[in-house]
Amino acid sequence: MNISKPKSLTIEKGEKAVLLLHGFTGSTKDIKKLALYLADHGYTVHAPIYSGHGVEPEALLETTPADWWQDTVKGYQYLIDKGYTQIAVAGISLGGVFSLKVAETFPVKAVVSMCAPISRDDSKGLFTRLYHYARLYKSFEKKSKDQIISELHELRITPKDSLDIVADITNQTRQQLSKINVPTLILQGALDDDLYQKSAPMILETVKAQEKELIWYENSGHIITLDKERDKVNEDVCEFLDQVDWKQAN
């Protein structure tokens, strides 16, 4: 069975643009509802998909977090090349880390970080997420139970050194958080794992933005853009962006 590959998403509406970033093992499907909501409220949205994501899990291990970061940089440059000079960045999970890294590296008007594991100091738990994704993906492919077991075993013994780079990029981003002085919104699911719950207040305390806020979602887990309070997430992100002074010089 062929599974349609998620693609990068671009919706051009207004002169204010948002670079929207998905997470590890995720795709643009995770943030599509938010993208459509922002577009309906006049924002141009560009959501790139990282190399090796949205396809068979083996392909993900053939890429590295450095590749995914370059896809993010290309996404930002895509908006610049299209003539957008007023750009905000938002992302979930690893995309939340990348959104902070973008704000540290490039001129942006604002940053939204959702469920970002900024306190991560190793690759623990990453393969577990990849394994669950692989099992689900192979089930959607309608493969036999024996074939799935065999392919999951092969996945277990595949070198996973590239995943260690996630911790390196996260650590580098954490060390540079004090560079962020643009309006910052941090969103966090209260039912998420401890790593993420610990990270949210750390981001709030460390960024130097005068305008910063942390919002908790009591009935949501990790992918809050798809969880029970997704409509509130959409509203909160849009309300935050509406209050940004887009005309202020970077």
Order of alpha helices (4+ residues) and beta strands (2+ residues): beta-beta-alpha-beta-alpha-alpha-beta-alpha-beta-alpha-alpha-alpha-beta-alpha-beta-alpha
